[in-house]
């Protein structure tokens, strides 16, 4: 049986890694760091938050490279206290997705509690269609704050929308066993073996070493490293409101690590092959058993 690596022209036991940045479009500081990382080939992929205030910057940037590897970071939450966003759909069509300010709910718990799956589908389809209309050629779908993997109905919507657009979705084999994708996503259509990202248990001083350990633990198959890039400037500090987790300093550390020569050398030393979501094409919906 041919595996994913062989379908892509690599040896069977190759360790493939998508080096990915979330939250593109959220604000200018995140966009600037992510654009630089893409230009330097420090990351291979990023995903865009269509409802966010700086989505238009991403649209402009894509005109310089329409084949850039960008997915859609499907968004039904708005987590920062003083920097909010809401649906791209008319609010009256997705009332269950918004709080009394007209913005998305702040937490995944609130979003899952209130969300009508039909309205979720309306909104996330609108996000994909808006990105395409603006000239972005999406390479995959993923879920901001993993909100769409928090219940069976939302997981089924997530998977069915991915199939509708013929796009891979970010879900690992381990998570797929517990997430609510139901019959909409067969196990064979889950391409990722595992994904990695920084955790709140990581200390600032040990940040580079934690990423080294992640690289060293990568196994053969398709893997993804999820990063949250940004410049620790006044804008990003204001946006993230002094929060530690996924705050401005956190995002600067992620940026510093992935842009370093040491990081690239560590990938090579551990025989890790960076690839893009775009390299997968529509492989997710093919029969890989032959």
C-alpha positions as CSV (number, residue, x, y, z in Angstrom):
1,X,0.0,0.0,0.0
2,X,1.4,3.4,-1.0
3,X,1.5,6.0,1.8
4,X,1.3,9.8,1.6
5,X,5.1,10.3,1.4
6,X,5.4,7.9,-1.6
7,X,2.4,9.6,-3.3
8,X,4.4,12.9,-3.0
9,X,7.6,11.4,-4.4
10,X,9.4,10.8,-1.1
11,X,10.7,7.6,0.5
12,X,8.2,5.6,2.5
13,X,9.7,6.5,5.9
14,X,10.2,10.2,5.2
15,X,9.4,12.7,8.0
16,X,7.3,15.4,6.4
17,X,6.6,18.6,8.2
18,X,4.3,21.5,7.3
19,X,5.7,24.6,9.1
20,X,2.6,26.6,9.6
21,X,1.6,30.0,11.0
22,X,-1.9,30.7,12.3
23,X,-3.9,33.9,12.7
24,X,-2.8,35.8,9.5
25,X,-5.0,38.7,9.0
26,X,-5.7,39.3,12.7
27,X,-3.6,42.5,12.9
28,X,-0.7,44.3,11.2
29,X,2.0,43.0,13.6
30,X,1.0,39.4,13.0
31,X,0.8,40.0,9.2
32,X,4.2,41.6,9.1
33,X,6.0,38.8,10.9
34,X,4.2,36.1,8.9
35,X,4.9,37.8,5.5
36,X,8.6,38.0,6.4
37,X,8.6,34.3,7.4
38,X,6.9,33.3,4.2
39,X,9.4,35.4,2.1
40,X,12.3,33.8,4.0
41,X,10.8,30.3,3.5
42,X,11.0,29.9,7.3
43,X,7.5,28.7,7.2
44,X,5.8,26.8,4.4
45,X,2.2,27.7,5.1
46,X,-0.2,30.1,6.9
47,X,-3.9,30.4,7.4
48,X,-6.1,33.5,7.1
49,X,-8.7,34.8,9.5
50,X,-11.2,36.3,7.0
51,X,-13.4,38.2,9.4
52,X,-10.5,40.0,11.1
53,X,-9.6,43.7,10.6
54,X,-6.4,43.2,8.6
55,X,-7.6,40.6,6.2
56,X,-7.4,43.2,3.4
57,X,-3.6,43.4,4.0
58,X,-3.4,39.7,3.2
59,X,-5.5,40.1,0.0
60,X,-3.1,42.9,-1.1
61,X,0.0,40.7,-0.3
62,X,-1.4,37.7,-2.2
63,X,-1.3,39.7,-5.4
64,X,2.5,39.5,-5.3
65,X,2.3,35.7,-5.1
66,X,-1.2,34.1,-5.8
67,X,0.3,30.6,-5.4
68,X,1.3,31.3,-1.8
69,X,0.3,28.4,0.5
70,X,-2.6,29.9,2.5
71,X,-5.5,28.1,4.2
72,X,-8.6,29.5,5.8
73,X,-8.4,29.7,9.6
74,X,-12.2,29.3,10.0
75,X,-13.2,31.6,12.8
76,X,-16.3,31.6,15.1
77,X,-14.7,33.1,18.2
78,X,-13.2,36.5,19.0
79,X,-11.0,36.1,22.1
80,X,-9.3,39.4,22.8
81,X,-11.1,41.8,25.2
82,X,-10.6,45.1,23.4
83,X,-10.0,43.9,19.8
84,X,-13.1,42.1,18.4
85,X,-14.5,40.9,15.2
86,X,-17.7,39.4,14.0
87,X,-19.1,37.3,11.1
88,X,-18.8,38.1,7.4
89,X,-22.4,36.9,7.0
90,X,-25.2,39.3,7.7
91,X,-25.6,39.1,11.5
92,X,-29.3,38.4,11.3
93,X,-28.5,35.1,9.5
94,X,-26.1,33.9,12.1
95,X,-27.6,35.2,15.4
96,X,-26.4,32.2,17.4
97,X,-22.8,33.0,16.6
98,X,-22.7,36.4,18.2
99,X,-22.9,38.0,21.6
100,X,-24.9,41.2,22.4
101,X,-22.1,43.3,20.8
102,X,-22.6,41.6,17.4
103,X,-19.1,40.0,17.7
104,X,-18.3,36.3,17.9
105,X,-18.4,34.8,21.4
106,X,-15.1,35.2,23.3
107,X,-14.6,31.5,24.2
108,X,-15.0,28.2,22.6
109,X,-17.2,27.1,25.4
110,X,-19.7,30.0,24.7
111,X,-19.5,29.4,21.0
112,X,-20.2,25.7,21.2
113,X,-23.0,26.3,23.7
114,X,-24.8,28.8,21.5
115,X,-23.9,27.9,18.0
116,X,-26.6,26.5,15.6
117,X,-24.7,24.1,13.2
118,X,-26.7,25.4,10.3
119,X,-25.6,28.9,11.0
120,X,-22.0,27.8,11.5
121,X,-22.0,26.3,8.1
122,X,-23.5,29.5,6.6
123,X,-20.7,31.5,8.2
124,X,-17.7,29.3,7.4
125,X,-18.8,28.8,3.8
126,X,-19.1,32.5,3.5
127,X,-15.5,32.9,4.9
128,X,-14.1,30.5,2.3
129,X,-16.1,32.1,-0.5
130,X,-15.0,35.6,0.4
131,X,-11.3,34.5,0.4
132,X,-11.7,33.0,-3.0
133,X,-13.6,36.0,-4.3
134,X,-10.7,38.2,-3.2
135,X,-8.2,36.1,-5.1
136,X,-6.9,33.7,-2.4
137,X,-6.5,30.1,-3.6
138,X,-7.1,28.2,-0.3
139,X,-4.9,25.1,0.2
140,X,-6.7,23.7,3.3
141,X,-9.1,24.5,6.1
142,X,-8.3,24.7,9.8
143,X,-10.2,26.0,12.9
144,X,-9.3,29.0,15.0
145,X,-8.9,27.9,18.7
146,X,-10.0,24.4,17.4
147,X,-13.6,25.6,18.0
148,X,-15.0,23.4,15.2
149,X,-13.6,20.3,16.9
150,X,-15.4,20.8,20.2
151,X,-18.7,19.1,19.4
152,X,-20.0,16.4,17.1
153,X,-22.3,18.7,15.1
154,X,-19.6,21.3,14.6
155,X,-17.1,18.7,13.6
156,X,-19.4,17.3,11.0
157,X,-20.0,20.7,9.6
158,X,-16.2,21.3,9.5
159,X,-15.6,18.1,7.6
160,X,-18.5,18.4,5.2
161,X,-17.4,22.0,4.2
162,X,-13.9,20.8,3.6
163,X,-15.2,18.1,1.3
164,X,-17.5,20.5,-0.4
165,X,-14.5,22.7,-1.4
166,X,-12.2,19.7,-2.0
167,X,-9.7,20.9,0.6
168,X,-7.7,19.0,3.3
169,X,-8.5,20.0,6.8
170,X,-6.2,20.1,9.7
171,X,-7.0,17.3,12.0
172,X,-4.6,14.6,13.2
173,X,-5.3,10.9,13.4
174,X,-5.3,11.0,17.2
175,X,-7.7,14.0,17.4
176,X,-9.9,12.5,14.7
177,X,-10.8,9.6,17.1
178,X,-12.3,12.0,19.6
179,X,-13.5,15.0,17.4
180,X,-17.0,15.0,16.1
181,X,-16.4,14.6,12.4
182,X,-18.8,11.6,12.2
183,X,-19.5,10.0,8.9
184,X,-18.5,13.2,7.0
185,X,-14.8,12.3,7.3
186,X,-13.5,8.8,6.8
187,X,-10.3,7.8,8.7
188,X,-8.5,7.5,5.4
189,X,-9.1,11.1,4.6
190,X,-7.2,12.3,7.7
191,X,-3.7,13.0,6.4
192,X,-1.9,14.4,9.5
193,X,-0.2,11.9,11.8
194,X,0.3,14.6,14.5
195,X,0.8,18.3,15.1
196,X,2.9,20.3,17.5
197,X,2.7,23.7,19.0
198,X,3.9,25.7,22.0
199,X,2.1,25.2,25.2
200,X,1.5,27.3,28.3
201,X,3.9,25.0,30.2
202,X,6.8,26.2,28.1
203,X,9.0,28.8,29.8
204,X,10.5,31.7,27.8
205,X,14.1,30.7,28.5
206,X,13.5,27.1,27.3
207,X,11.5,28.1,24.2
208,X,14.2,27.2,21.6
209,X,15.0,23.9,23.3
210,X,11.3,22.9,23.4
211,X,11.1,23.3,19.6
212,X,14.2,21.3,19.2
213,X,12.6,18.5,21.2
214,X,9.5,18.7,19.0
215,X,11.6,18.3,15.9
216,X,13.5,15.4,17.4
217,X,10.2,13.7,18.2
218,X,8.8,13.8,14.7
219,X,8.0,10.4,13.2
220,X,7.6,9.3,9.6
221,X,4.5,10.5,7.9
222,X,2.8,13.9,7.6
223,X,3.2,16.2,10.5
224,X,2.5,19.9,11.2
225,X,4.2,22.5,13.4
226,X,1.7,25.2,14.3
227,X,3.2,28.6,15.1
228,X,1.8,31.9,16.2
229,X,4.0,34.7,14.8
230,X,4.1,38.3,15.6
231,X,6.2,41.4,16.4
232,X,6.2,42.3,20.1
233,X,5.3,45.9,19.5
234,X,2.8,48.3,21.0
235,X,0.1,47.3,18.6
236,X,0.3,43.6,19.4
237,X,0.6,44.3,23.1
238,X,-2.6,46.3,22.9
239,X,-4.4,43.7,20.9
240,X,-3.4,40.8,23.3
241,X,-4.0,42.9,26.4
242,X,-1.0,41.7,28.4
243,X,-2.1,38.0,28.1
244,X,0.8,35.5,28.4
245,X,-0.7,32.7,26.4
246,X,-0.5,33.5,22.7
247,X,0.3,37.1,23.6
248,X,2.8,39.5,22.0
249,X,5.9,38.1,23.7
250,X,4.9,34.5,23.0
251,X,4.4,35.4,19.3
252,X,7.8,37.2,19.1
253,X,9.5,34.0,20.6
254,X,7.9,31.8,18.0
255,X,9.0,34.2,15.3
256,X,12.6,34.3,16.6
257,X,12.8,30.6,16.7
258,X,11.5,29.8,13.3
259,X,13.5,32.5,11.6
260,X,16.8,31.3,13.1
261,X,19.4,29.5,11.2
262,X,19.7,27.0,14.1
263,X,16.1,26.0,13.5
264,X,16.7,25.2,9.9
265,X,19.9,23.3,10.7
266,X,18.0,21.2,13.3
267,X,15.4,20.2,10.8
268,X,18.1,19.0,8.4
269,X,20.0,17.2,11.2
270,X,16.9,15.3,12.0
271,X,16.1,14.5,8.4
272,X,12.8,16.5,8.4
273,X,11.5,17.5,5.0
274,X,9.4,20.7,5.0
275,X,6.4,20.6,2.7
276,X,3.3,22.7,2.0
277,X,-0.4,22.0,2.2
278,X,-0.5,22.9,-1.5
279,X,1.8,20.0,-2.2
280,X,-1.1,17.7,-1.1
281,X,-3.5,19.0,-3.6
282,X,-6.7,17.0,-3.4
283,X,-5.0,14.0,-2.1
284,X,-7.2,14.0,1.0
285,X,-10.2,12.9,-1.1
286,X,-8.4,10.2,-3.1
287,X,-8.2,6.5,-2.3
288,X,-4.7,6.0,-0.9
289,X,-5.0,2.2,-0.6
290,X,-3.5,1.5,-4.1
